[in-house]
Amino acid sequence: MNSLIPVIVSFVCLLLGYRFYSKYLAQKIFCLDDSSPTPAVTMEDGLDYVPTHKAIVFNHHFASIAGLSPMLGPALAVIWGWFPVIAWLIIGSILMGAVHDLAALVLSIRNQGRSVGEVANNLLGKRARILFLLIIFFAVALAMGTFAKVIASLLQFEAEGFQTYPAASFPAAMLMVIAMVFGVLLRKKKVGLLMVSIMGTALTFLCIWLGTKFTIPLTYTPLIYLLLIYSFAASVLPVWLLLQPRDFINAFTLYIGMFVMYIAIFVFQPTITAPAINTTSQNLPHMIPLLFVVVACGAISGFHSVVASGTTAKQLAKESDARAVGYGAMLAEGALGVVAVIACTAAFSSSEEWFTHYASWNAASGLGATLSVFVHGGGTFISWLGVPYHISSTFVALVVVSFALTTLDSGTRILRYNIEELGNALHIPIIKNRFLSTSIAIVAIWYLATSSMGKSLWVLFGTTNQLLAGLVLLTATVYLVMNKKPTYVTAVPMVIMLVLTIWALSKNLIQYIAEGHRELIVVGSAILLLAIGLIVEVILFFIRHRSGGTPTAETSEKSTHPVIP
């Protein structure tokens, strides 16, 4: 099939979703109101709470949520065929993922920029808060461990069985330096956003060219430790110094990459050589329910709620910005997922070549190997436009790595917030020290990144991630009930996600037990028990609600939108 057909259908659906459904949610369901000051305004501290221009917040949020997932998930899921993946990306992002992200952002800005765990405490009580915080800890730590593993795999000098891209190491490192320089210029010298956009993007492309000339020959293990050191620094530094400018500049790199790849698709209209639905590859697990957890962030992601309530809500200058940032960024990620599908199905010269790579689940599901397919496909598309392949592939590799890094640094900071909240909930005040809480986060990421869980780490992350999304939608449904708003917008996707993810997690646990993999059994069982506990807390809430005994929510004193009217 001509790859242009699914691309055009996807674009039209995503644009219509933003034009109409997001407007309905913003005006009729969540009633966004600029007369209500956001926590960034009422609690500004120059470190975490910083009212910021919508464009910067959007780029920070998009860069933080995009990461590897919308590229890695679809690149693996296309083993079931391109049609179910693109269908899930479109339907999931419009009706589930973007709704989830917007809801999480709104709940946070109306609760002093608190995390979804804190909001659960306000709505459901202290036990629910602790359960939520523990689930978030597992979800974020699994994601960051996976991302660190994949970044190191792609950047290492060489690897057995797949292509690596060490030329991207230099530009990835220089992006940190560039970001800090422009962070100071933006904050202290009041340099305009346009100037930062142009200069930052130009310097990034200069570094890409230099990277092809001066390759840094690093191996896997040193890269892991360098990533951990960077993550620690990004977690404790002021948000305006590194996170905001890095995400802002990185977002333009991704926009350019997506734009150029889509231009190549529109001009050359490559043929999709993969089957629409594939059932012939060896050791192929059942598409349902695993497709919905493997694709992960491209359609819906619980991690997005942690970003929205962890860093984004603390930077939103006014409530109306939530529509573009929360709903719009998720649709942009869906579009990234679509181009990943095309890159992994239309860059192969024949169906035989595609089946060679996707011959079996075991062969296709190696994390580094899977992403190398996307890098090769995206680099091939751009090379058709006249860019030398060694430069185009380095550029795409940088897109992958830089966005994995933006999620890694934001994720580590969010994990720090999560650990500090756990310390507060469990009355352990020493953990509220940001250096100690960041150290605990780094140890957790290090353990998972160096564990023997391998490719199962991604499936376990995907399951935990989507389970968290279902639980956040459940919390949002409680919020809507208490505010006497229609609940179907969150309740329907909530039921779908909880059923699919608990089903998938149960199937995986059976497999882990059969294989005798103790690490996966312990982690998977803990996550399942925490989720069941939180669901029980919600059931108890509704029992109390029906009898008229709902808890009183804690909200910002200046908010005009209390959780309970």
HUNORQUI-V48018 format. One record per residue. N is the residue number from 1. RES is the residue in one letter. SS is DSSP state (~ for helix, > for strand, _ for the rest). PSI is psi as a letter, one per 30 degrees, with the letter a starting at -180 (999 if undefined). OMEGA is omega in radians with two decimals (999 if undefined). Layout:
[[N | RES | SS | PSI | OMEGA] [N | RES | SS | PSI | OMEGA]]
This chain:
[[1 | M | _ | k | 3.05] [2 | N | > | k | -3.07] [3 | S | ~ | f | -3.12] [4 | L | ~ | f | -3.08] [5 | I | ~ | e | 3.11] [6 | P | ~ | f | 3.12] [7 | V | ~ | e | -3.14] [8 | I | ~ | e | 3.11] [9 | V | ~ | e | 3.14] [10 | S | ~ | e | -3.12] [11 | F | ~ | e | -3.12] [12 | V | ~ | e | -3.13] [13 | C | ~ | e | -3.12] [14 | L | ~ | e | 3.13] [15 | L | ~ | e | 3.10] [16 | L | ~ | e | 3.11] [17 | G | ~ | e | 3.13] [18 | Y | ~ | e | -3.08] [19 | R | ~ | e | -2.99] [20 | F | ~ | e | -3.02] [21 | Y | ~ | e | 3.14] [22 | S | ~ | e | 3.09] [23 | K | ~ | e | 3.11] [24 | Y | ~ | e | 3.14] [25 | L | ~ | e | -3.08] [26 | A | ~ | e | -3.03] [27 | Q | ~ | e | -2.98] [28 | K | ~ | e | -3.07] [29 | I | ~ | e | -3.07] [30 | F | _ | f | 3.02] [31 | C | _ | h | -3.13] [32 | L | _ | k | -2.99] [33 | D | _ | j | -3.10] [34 | D | _ | f | 3.09] [35 | S | _ | f | 3.09] [36 | S | _ | j | -3.09] [37 | P | _ | k | -3.14] [38 | T | _ | l | 3.11] [39 | P | ~ | e | 3.12] [40 | A | ~ | e | 3.14] [41 | V | ~ | e | -3.05] [42 | T | ~ | f | -3.05] [43 | M | _ | g | -3.07] [44 | E | _ | k | -3.14] [45 | D | _ | f | 3.12] [46 | G | _ | f | -3.14] [47 | L | _ | d | -3.14] [48 | D | _ | e | 3.14] [49 | Y | _ | j | -3.06] [50 | V | _ | j | 3.08] [51 | P | _ | k | -2.93] [52 | T | > | k | 3.10] [53 | H | _ | k | -3.06] [54 | K | ~ | e | -3.11] [55 | A | ~ | e | 3.13] [56 | I | ~ | e | 3.14] [57 | V | ~ | e | 3.12] [58 | F | ~ | e | -3.12] [59 | N | ~ | e | 3.08] [60 | H | ~ | e | -3.10] [61 | H | ~ | e | -3.12] [62 | F | ~ | e | 3.14] [63 | A | ~ | e | -3.11] [64 | S | ~ | e | -3.10] [65 | I | ~ | f | -3.06] [66 | A | ~ | d | 3.08] [67 | G | _ | b | 3.13] [68 | L | _ | f | -2.88] [69 | S | ~ | e | -3.12] [70 | P | ~ | f | 3.05] [71 | M | ~ | e | -3.10] [72 | L | ~ | e | -3.11] [73 | G | ~ | e | 3.10] [74 | P | ~ | e | 3.13] [75 | A | ~ | e | 3.07] [76 | L | ~ | e | -3.04] [77 | A | ~ | f | -3.14] [78 | V | ~ | f | 3.06] [79 | I | ~ | f | 3.04] [80 | W | ~ | f | -3.10] [81 | G | _ | l | -3.05] [82 | W | ~ | e | -3.03] [83 | F | ~ | e | -3.12] [84 | P | ~ | e | -3.14] [85 | V | ~ | e | -3.13] [86 | I | ~ | e | 3.11] [87 | A | ~ | e | 3.14] [88 | W | ~ | e | 3.11] [89 | L | ~ | e | -3.10] [90 | I | ~ | e | -3.07] [91 | I | ~ | e | -3.10] [92 | G | ~ | e | -3.07] [93 | S | ~ | e | -3.09] [94 | I | ~ | e | -2.98] [95 | L | ~ | f | -3.09] [96 | M | ~ | d | -3.03] [97 | G | ~ | e | -3.11] [98 | A | ~ | e | 3.07] [99 | V | ~ | e | 3.11] [100 | H | ~ | e | -3.09] [101 | D | ~ | e | 3.13] [102 | L | ~ | e | 3.14] [103 | A | ~ | e | -3.14] [104 | A | ~ | e | -3.13] [105 | L | ~ | e | -3.14] [106 | V | ~ | e | 3.13] [107 | L | ~ | e | -3.11] [108 | S | ~ | e | -3.09] [109 | I | ~ | f | 3.09] [110 | R | _ | g | 3.06] [111 | N | _ | h | 3.04] [112 | Q | _ | h | 3.13] [113 | G | _ | g | -3.11] [114 | R | _ | l | 3.14] [115 | S | _ | l | 3.12] [116 | V | ~ | f | 3.07] [117 | G | ~ | e | 3.09] [118 | E | ~ | e | 3.11] [119 | V | ~ | e | 3.09] [120 | A | ~ | e | 3.08] [121 | N | ~ | e | -3.14] [122 | N | ~ | e | -3.06] [123 | L | ~ | e | -2.93] [124 | L | ~ | f | 3.13] [125 | G | _ | l | -3.01] [126 | K | ~ | e | -3.14] [127 | R | ~ | e | 3.13] [128 | A | ~ | e | 3.11] [129 | R | ~ | e | -3.12] [130 | I | ~ | e | 3.11] [131 | L | ~ | e | -3.14] [132 | F | ~ | e | -3.12] [133 | L | ~ | e | 3.11] [134 | L | ~ | e | 3.09] [135 | I | ~ | e | 3.10] [136 | I | ~ | e | 3.13] [137 | F | ~ | e | 3.13] [138 | F | ~ | e | -3.09] [139 | A | ~ | e | -3.09] [140 | V | ~ | e | -3.14] [141 | A | ~ | e | 3.10] [142 | L | ~ | e | 3.13] [143 | A | ~ | e | -3.09] [144 | M | ~ | e | 3.07] [145 | G | ~ | e | 3.11] [146 | T | ~ | e | -3.09] [147 | F | ~ | e | 3.11] [148 | A | ~ | e | 3.13] [149 | K | ~ | e | -3.09] [150 | V | ~ | e | 3.11] [151 | I | ~ | e | 3.14] [152 | A | ~ | e | 3.13] [153 | S | ~ | e | -3.10] [154 | L | ~ | e | -3.04] [155 | L | ~ | f | -3.11] [156 | Q | _ | l | -3.00] [157 | F | _ | e | 3.08] [158 | E | _ | l | -3.14] [159 | A | _ | l | -3.12] [160 | E | _ | k | 3.01] [161 | G | _ | f | 3.11] [162 | F | _ | l | -3.10] [163 | Q | _ | k | 3.03] [164 | T | _ | l | -3.05] [165 | Y | _ | i | -3.12] [166 | P | _ | f | 3.12] [167 | A | _ | f | 3.14] [168 | A | ~ | f | -3.10] [169 | S | ~ | e | -3.10] [170 | F | ~ | e | 3.12] [171 | P | ~ | e | 3.11] [172 | A | ~ | e | 3.12] [173 | A | ~ | e | -3.10] [174 | M | ~ | f | 3.10] [175 | L | ~ | e | 3.11] [176 | M | ~ | e | 3.14] [177 | V | ~ | e | 3.14] [178 | I | ~ | e | -3.11] [179 | A | ~ | e | -3.11] [180 | M | ~ | e | 3.10] [181 | V | ~ | e | -3.11] [182 | F | ~ | f | 3.04] [183 | G | ~ | e | 3.10] [184 | V | ~ | e | -3.14] [185 | L | ~ | e | 3.14] [186 | L | ~ | e | -3.02] [187 | R | ~ | e | -2.99] [188 | K | ~ | e | -3.06] [189 | K | _ | f | 3.09] [190 | K | _ | h | 3.07] [191 | V | _ | k | -3.08] [192 | G | _ | l | 3.14] [193 | L | ~ | e | -3.12] [194 | L | ~ | e | 3.14] [195 | M | ~ | e | 3.11] [196 | V | ~ | e | -3.14] [197 | S | ~ | e | -3.08] [198 | I | ~ | e | -3.09] [199 | M | ~ | e | 3.14] [200 | G | ~ | e | 3.13] [201 | T | ~ | e | 3.14] [202 | A | ~ | e | 3.13] [203 | L | ~ | e | 3.11] [204 | T | ~ | e | -3.13] [205 | F | ~ | e | 3.04] [206 | L | ~ | e | 3.14] [207 | C | ~ | e | 3.08] [208 | I | ~ | e | 3.12] [209 | W | ~ | e | 3.12] [210 | L | ~ | e | 3.13] [211 | G | ~ | e | 3.10] [212 | T | ~ | f | 3.14] [213 | K | ~ | e | -3.06] [214 | F | _ | i | -3.10] [215 | T | _ | k | 3.10] [216 | I | _ | j | -3.04] [217 | P | _ | i | 3.14] [218 | L | _ | k | 3.08] [219 | T | _ | l | -2.98] [220 | Y | ~ | e | -3.03] [221 | T | ~ | e | 3.08] [222 | P | ~ | e | 3.12] [223 | L | ~ | e | 3.11] [224 | I | ~ | e | -3.09] [225 | Y | ~ | e | 3.05] [226 | L | ~ | e | 3.11] [227 | L | ~ | e | 3.13] [228 | L | ~ | e | 3.10] [229 | I | ~ | e | 3.11] [230 | Y | ~ | e | -3.12] [231 | S | ~ | e | 3.10] [232 | F | ~ | e | -3.12] [233 | A | ~ | e | -3.11] [234 | A | ~ | f | -3.11] [235 | S | ~ | e | -3.02] [236 | V | ~ | f | 3.13] [237 | L | _ | l | 3.07] [238 | P | _ | k | -3.03] [239 | V | _ | e | -3.09] [240 | W | _ | f | -3.05] [241 | L | _ | e | -3.06] [242 | L | _ | e | -3.03] [243 | L | ~ | e | -3.08] [244 | Q | ~ | e | -3.12] [245 | P | ~ | e | 3.13] [246 | R | ~ | e | 3.13] [247 | D | ~ | e | 3.14] [248 | F | ~ | e | -3.13] [249 | I | ~ | e | 3.14] [250 | N | ~ | e | -3.12] [251 | A | ~ | e | 3.12] [252 | F | ~ | e | 3.07] [253 | T | ~ | e | 3.13] [254 | L | ~ | e | 3.12] [255 | Y | ~ | e | 3.14] [256 | I | ~ | e | 3.12] [257 | G | ~ | e | 3.11] [258 | M | ~ | e | -3.11] [259 | F | ~ | e | -3.10] [260 | V | ~ | e | 3.11] [261 | M | ~ | e | 3.10] [262 | Y | ~ | e | 3.07] [263 | I | ~ | e | 3.11] [264 | A | ~ | e | 3.12] [265 | I | ~ | e | 3.14] [266 | F | ~ | e | -3.09] [267 | V | ~ | e | -3.01] [268 | F | ~ | f | 3.07] [269 | Q | _ | i | -3.11] [270 | P | _ | l | 3.14] [271 | T | > | k | 3.06] [272 | I | _ | j | -3.09] [273 | T | _ | f | 3.11] [274 | A | _ | l | 3.10] [275 | P | _ | l | 3.08] [276 | A | _ | e | 3.06] [277 | I | _ | k | -3.09] [278 | N | _ | k | 3.08] [279 | T | _ | g | -2.99] [280 | T | _ | f | -3.13] [281 | S | _ | k | -3.07] [282 | Q | > | l | 3.09] [283 | N | _ | g | -3.08] [284 | L | _ | j | 3.11] [285 | P | _ | l | -3.13] [286 | H | _ | k | -3.12] [287 | M | ~ | e | 3.07] [288 | I | ~ | k | 0.22] [289 | P | ~ | g | -2.93] [290 | L | ~ | e | 3.12] [291 | L | ~ | e | -3.01] [292 | F | ~ | f | 3.05] [293 | V | ~ | f | 3.13] [294 | V | ~ | e | 3.13] [295 | V | _ | e | 3.05] [296 | A | ~ | b | -2.86] [297 | C | ~ | f | -3.12] [298 | G | ~ | f | -3.11] [299 | A | _ | e | 3.09] [300 | I | _ | k | -3.06] [301 | S | _ | k | 3.05] [302 | G | ~ | f | 3.11] [303 | F | ~ | e | 3.14] [304 | H | ~ | e | 3.14] [305 | S | ~ | e | 3.13] [306 | V | ~ | e | 3.07] [307 | V | ~ | e | -3.10] [308 | A | ~ | e | -3.10] [309 | S | ~ | f | -3.11] [310 | G | ~ | e | -3.11] [311 | T | _ | e | -3.03] [312 | T | ~ | e | -3.11] [313 | A | ~ | f | -3.13] [314 | K | ~ | f | -3.12] [315 | Q | _ | f | -3.07] [316 | L | > | k | -3.05] [317 | A | _ | f | 3.12] [318 | K | _ | l | -3.01] [319 | E | _ | e | -3.07] [320 | S | _ | f | 3.09] [321 | D | ~ | f | -3.09] [322 | A | ~ | e | -3.13] [323 | R | ~ | e | -3.14] [324 | A | ~ | e | -3.07] [325 | V | ~ | e | -3.08] [326 | G | ~ | e | -3.09] [327 | Y | ~ | e | -3.05] [328 | G | ~ | e | -3.12] [329 | A | ~ | e | 3.11] [330 | M | ~ | e | 3.11] [331 | L | ~ | e | 3.07] [332 | A | ~ | e | 3.10] [333 | E | ~ | e | 3.05] [334 | G | ~ | e | 3.10] [335 | A | ~ | e | 3.06] [336 | L | ~ | e | 3.09] [337 | G | ~ | e | 3.13] [338 | V | ~ | e | -3.13] [339 | V | ~ | f | 3.08] [340 | A | ~ | e | 3.09] [341 | V | ~ | e | -3.13] [342 | I | ~ | e | 3.14] [343 | A | ~ | e | -3.08] [344 | C | ~ | g | 3.14] [345 | T | ~ | f | -3.08] [346 | A | ~ | f | 3.12] [347 | A | _ | f | 3.07] [348 | F | _ | k | -3.07] [349 | S | _ | f | -3.11] [350 | S | _ | l | 3.10] [351 | S | ~ | e | 3.12] [352 | E | ~ | e | 3.12] [353 | E | ~ | e | 3.12] [354 | W | ~ | e | -3.12] [355 | F | ~ | f | 3.07] [356 | T | ~ | e | 3.12] [357 | H | ~ | e | -3.09] [358 | Y | _ | h | -3.10] [359 | A | _ | e | -3.13] [360 | S | > | l | 3.11] [361 | W | ~ | e | -3.12] [362 | N | ~ | e | -3.11] [363 | A | ~ | e | -3.04] [364 | A | ~ | f | -2.93] [365 | S | _ | g | 2.99] [366 | G | _ | k | -2.97] [367 | L | ~ | e | 3.12] [368 | G | ~ | e | 3.14] [369 | A | ~ | e | -3.13] [370 | T | ~ | e | -3.13] [371 | L | ~ | f | 3.11] [372 | S | ~ | f | 3.06] [373 | V | ~ | e | 3.11] [374 | F | ~ | e | -3.14] [375 | V | ~ | e | 3.12] [376 | H | ~ | e | -3.12] [377 | G | ~ | e | 3.12] [378 | G | ~ | e | 3.09] [379 | G | ~ | e | 3.10] [380 | T | ~ | e | 3.11] [381 | F | ~ | e | -3.09] [382 | I | ~ | e | 3.13] [383 | S | ~ | f | 3.08] [384 | W | _ | f | 3.14] [385 | L | _ | g | 3.07] [386 | G | _ | g | 3.11] [387 | V | _ | k | 3.11] [388 | P | _ | k | -3.03] [389 | Y | ~ | e | -3.10] [390 | H | ~ | f | 3.07] [391 | I | ~ | e | -3.12] [392 | S | ~ | e | 3.13] [393 | S | ~ | e | 3.07] [394 | T | ~ | e | 3.11] [395 | F | ~ | e | 3.14] [396 | V | ~ | e | 3.09] [397 | A | ~ | e | 3.09] [398 | L | ~ | e | 3.08] [399 | V | ~ | e | -3.13] [400 | V | ~ | e | -3.05] [401 | V | ~ | e | -3.07] [402 | S | ~ | e | 3.13] [403 | F | ~ | f | 2.98] [404 | A | ~ | e | 3.13] [405 | L | ~ | e | 3.13] [406 | T | ~ | e | 3.08] [407 | T | ~ | e | 3.13] [408 | L | ~ | e | -3.12] [409 | D | ~ | e | 3.09] [410 | S | ~ | e | -3.13] [411 | G | ~ | e | 3.10] [412 | T | ~ | e | 3.10] [413 | R | ~ | e | 3.12] [414 | I | ~ | e | 3.09] [415 | L | ~ | e | 3.06] [416 | R | ~ | e | 3.09] [417 | Y | ~ | e | -3.09] [418 | N | ~ | e | -3.13] [419 | I | ~ | e | 3.10] [420 | E | ~ | e | 3.11] [421 | E | ~ | e | 3.06] [422 | L | ~ | e | 3.09] [423 | G | ~ | e | 3.11] [424 | N | ~ | e | -3.12] [425 | A | ~ | e | -3.10] [426 | L | _ | g | 3.10] [427 | H | _ | h | 3.05] [428 | I | _ | i | -2.98] [429 | P | ~ | f | -3.10] [430 | I | ~ | f | -3.10] [431 | I | ~ | f | 3.14] [432 | K | ~ | f | 3.03] [433 | N | _ | k | -2.99] [434 | R | ~ | f | 3.11] [435 | F | ~ | e | 3.11] [436 | L | ~ | e | -3.13] [437 | S | ~ | e | 3.08] [438 | T | ~ | e | 3.10] [439 | S | ~ | e | 3.10] [440 | I | ~ | e | 3.11] [441 | A | ~ | e | -3.12] [442 | I | ~ | e | 3.12] [443 | V | ~ | e | 3.13] [444 | A | ~ | e | 3.13] [445 | I | ~ | e | 3.13] [446 | W | ~ | e | -3.11] [447 | Y | ~ | e | -3.10] [448 | L | ~ | e | -3.12] [449 | A | ~ | f | -3.11] [450 | T | _ | g | -3.11] [451 | S | _ | l | 3.14] [452 | S | _ | g | -3.07] [453 | M | _ | f | 3.01] [454 | G | _ | b | -3.07] [455 | K | _ | f | 3.10] [456 | S | ~ | f | 3.13] [457 | L | ~ | e | -3.13] [458 | W | ~ | e | 3.14] [459 | V | ~ | e | 3.12] [460 | L | ~ | e | 3.05] [461 | F | ~ | e | -3.12] [462 | G | ~ | e | 3.13] [463 | T | ~ | e | 3.13] [464 | T | ~ | e | -3.13] [465 | N | ~ | e | -3.12] [466 | Q | ~ | e | 3.05] [467 | L | ~ | e | 3.08] [468 | L | ~ | e | 3.11] [469 | A | ~ | e | 3.11] [470 | G | ~ | e | -3.13] [471 | L | ~ | e | 3.06] [472 | V | ~ | e | 3.07] [473 | L | ~ | e | 3.08] [474 | L | ~ | e | 3.11] [475 | T | ~ | e | 3.10] [476 | A | ~ | e | 3.10] [477 | T | ~ | e | 3.07] [478 | V | ~ | e | 3.11] [479 | Y | ~ | e | -3.12] [480 | L | ~ | e | 3.09] [481 | V | ~ | e | -3.08] [482 | M | ~ | f | 3.09] [483 | N | _ | g | 3.08] [484 | K | _ | h | 3.08] [485 | K | _ | l | 3.08] [486 | P | _ | k | -3.04] [487 | T | _ | f | -3.02] [488 | Y | ~ | f | -3.09] [489 | V | ~ | f | 3.11] [490 | T | ~ | e | -3.06] [491 | A | ~ | e | -3.11] [492 | V | ~ | e | 3.09] [493 | P | ~ | e | 3.11] [494 | M | ~ | e | -3.14] [495 | V | ~ | e | -3.12] [496 | I | ~ | e | -3.07] [497 | M | ~ | e | -3.13] [498 | L | ~ | e | 3.13] [499 | V | ~ | e | -3.09] [500 | L | ~ | e | -3.04] [501 | T | ~ | e | 3.08] [502 | I | ~ | e | 3.05] [503 | W | ~ | e | -3.11] [504 | A | ~ | e | -3.13] [505 | L | ~ | e | 3.11] [506 | S | ~ | e | 3.11] [507 | K | ~ | e | 3.14] [508 | N | ~ | e | 3.14] [509 | L | ~ | e | 3.09] [510 | I | ~ | e | 3.12] [511 | Q | ~ | e | -3.14] [512 | Y | ~ | e | 3.12] [513 | I | ~ | e | 3.13] [514 | A | ~ | e | -3.13] [515 | E | ~ | f | -3.13] [516 | G | _ | h | -3.12] [517 | H | _ | j | -2.99] [518 | R | ~ | e | -3.12] [519 | E | ~ | e | -3.11] [520 | L | ~ | e | 3.12] [521 | I | ~ | e | -3.10] [522 | V | ~ | e | -3.09] [523 | V | ~ | e | -3.13] [524 | G | ~ | e | 3.14] [525 | S | ~ | e | 3.14] [526 | A | ~ | e | -3.13] [527 | I | ~ | e | -3.14] [528 | L | ~ | e | -3.13] [529 | L | ~ | e | 3.10] [530 | L | ~ | e | 3.14] [531 | A | ~ | e | 3.12] [532 | I | ~ | e | 3.12] [533 | G | ~ | e | -3.14] [534 | L | ~ | e | 3.10] [535 | I | ~ | e | 3.09] [536 | V | ~ | e | 3.11] [537 | E | ~ | e | 3.13] [538 | V | ~ | e | 3.09] [539 | I | ~ | e | 3.10] [540 | L | ~ | e | 3.09] [541 | F | ~ | e | -3.09] [542 | F | ~ | e | 3.06] [543 | I | ~ | e | 3.10] [544 | R | ~ | e | -3.11] [545 | H | ~ | e | -3.14] [546 | R | ~ | f | 3.13] [547 | S | _ | g | 3.09] [548 | G | _ | g | -3.08] [549 | G | _ | i | -3.13] [550 | T | _ | l | 3.13] [551 | P | _ | l | 3.09] [552 | T | _ | k | -3.10] [553 | A | _ | k | 3.04] [554 | E | _ | k | 3.14] [555 | T | _ | l | 3.09] [556 | S | _ | k | -3.12] [557 | E | _ | f | -3.08] [558 | K | _ | f | -3.10] [559 | S | _ | k | 3.03] [560 | T | _ | g | -3.11] [561 | H | _ | i | 3.10] [562 | P | _ | l | 3.13] [563 | V | _ | e | 3.06] [564 | I | _ | j | -3.08] [565 | P | _ | 999 | 999]]
